[in-house]
Amino acid sequence: MRKSKLIHARKLVIPDNFEPLLPNDYDEVFRNGCFHFNIEKLLPYVAKHKKELLQVSVNVSDWRKENGPDDEYTELADLTRPIILAEIAPDRLEFYPDINPANWMARGYNLIDGYHRIEKAHRHGVEQLPAYILPMERHIGFIFKGYKEYANYWNDKLLNYVNDMKRRQCIAELALDI
């Protein structure tokens, strides 16, 4: 079976001259599977562009993991500093309108910065934290390892969502004819 060709405004193409922002020793990084983010370089970018980024309030319980951080940094975490949610899969809200718009995880976003803040908030009974929402176009330049695999992952997801949306539209049209 031949694979469909993806034509979509958000198709991800990594330029041949792309140079990843490699971390220095001891720089903060986040590993999301095989996709590694340079958080040390991302944070100044977010600070510079914060007025352009969507900022929301998220439920701590949605993002806390049972085996969250348990180290000396947790109590030092600044709960006023927004966590960062990155669009790892194409935002499903475009393709699946029944998704709750406030459910960032279901929409395809992952927490890439803020695990200590989430844990501290949980321990102190804080239910909501501020979060910056980073679409793929804003964070792709900060993936330093696995960026080619990420482009393939992104485009495969996008193609699947587009094809699924077409199937659902076709079924809906057939149901109208009955």
N, C-alpha and C positions, 0 to 999 in steps of 0.2 A: 504494500500500500504506500502510495506516494504521500509525503507529508505536505500539508497545505502551506502556502507561502504566507508569511505574516505581513500584513499591511496595516499598520496602526501608528498613530502619531507618537505613541510612547515606546515604540520599538527601541531597544537599547543596542547601540552599535558602539563598540569600544574603538576609538581611533587608533590607527597603527602607531602613532607617535605618543600614545598615552604613557606617562611615566608615573607610577604609583608613588605616593608620599610615604616612603619607608620610615618606620619609627626608629628613633635612636634607642640605645640601651636604656632601659628603665622607663621608657615612655609608656603611657597608658594605652592599651589596645583592648579591643573587644573581639572575641572569636565567636562568630555566629555560624557554627558548622565549619565549612571550609572557607567561608567569607570572613576575612580579618579586617577590622576597621581600625584606623589610626585615630583614636579618640583625642590624643594629645594635639593633633593638628585640626581636628574637627571642632573642638571647643572654641578656639579663637574665631573660627569662621562663623559659628553660631552666635557668638557675642557680637560680632560685626554686623550680622544680618538679622538680628532678633526681631527687629520691627517688621521685617518682610515675612517672617515665619508665623505659621499658625500656632497660637499658644492656647492650650485647653487645660481643663482640670480633669484628672483621672482618678479612679478609685484605686487606692493602694492595694486592696484585696485582689483586684484583677491581675496585678503584676507581681505580687509577692510569691516567692517560691519557698516551699517547706525547708529546703536545704540552702536557704539564703546565706549571705555573708555573716560570719560570726567572728569578727576580728576587731582590733582596736580602732579601725577606721569608721566603724558603724556609728559610734556615738559622736564622732567628729563631723558627720555628714550635715551639710547645710540644707535644711528642708525648704528654704526660700528659693534655692536654685532649681530651676526646672529640670526634670529628667528629660531624656531624649528618646523619642519613639521614631524609628526609621521604617519606611515603607520597604519591606523586604520582598513581598510578593505584590504584584499590581493591585492597587486598591480595589477590593471586590465590590465596593458599593456601586461602582459604575456598571458592573455586570449583574449584580444580585441586589436589586433595590430593596428586598425584604430585610436585609441586614440592618441592625440597629446602627445608626450613624455614630453613636458614642462608643461602640464596641470596636476599639482600634485593633485589638488582637484578631477578631474575626475578619476585620477588613484587610489584614495582611501586614500589620505593623508589629515590630519587635522592639523591646526595650534594649537599647545599646549603651546607655549611660544612665546610671542612677540606682543600681541595685542596693548600695549602702543607704541611700536616702529612703528607698522603699522599706528596707528592713527597719531603719530607725523610726520611720513614721508608724509602722505596724507596732513596734514596741511601745511607742508613746501614745497610741490610740488616735493618731492622725489618720483620718479616712480619705482625704483628698490631697493630691500634690499637683503642682503645675507641671506641664509637659510641653516641650516643643515637638511639633510634628514635622518630620523631614521627609518630603517626597523623594523618590529615587533620584531625581535630577539634582537634588541638593546634596546627597550623600555619596553618590557613586565615585566621586573623585577622592574619597577617603578610604576606599577599599584598597588595601595594598597587597593582599594575597587572595587569590581566588576570583579576581575581577572578571576574567574570561568565563569562568564557570558560572559566575553570577549573571553575566549577560545571557548565557544559554538558559539558565534557570528562569530568569525574568521573561525572556521571549517565549519559552515553552509554556509558562503559566499564562502569559498574555494570549497566546494562540489558543490554549485550552479554554480560557474564559470566553474569547470571541466565538469559538466554535460552539460552546455550550449555549451561549446567548442566541446564536442563530438557530440551534436545535429547538430551544424553548419557544422562540418566535414562530418557527414552523409548526410546532405542535399546537400553539395557541391559534394559529390561522386555520389549521385543520379542524380544531374543536369548534370554531365559528361556523364552519361549513356543515357540521353535523346537525 
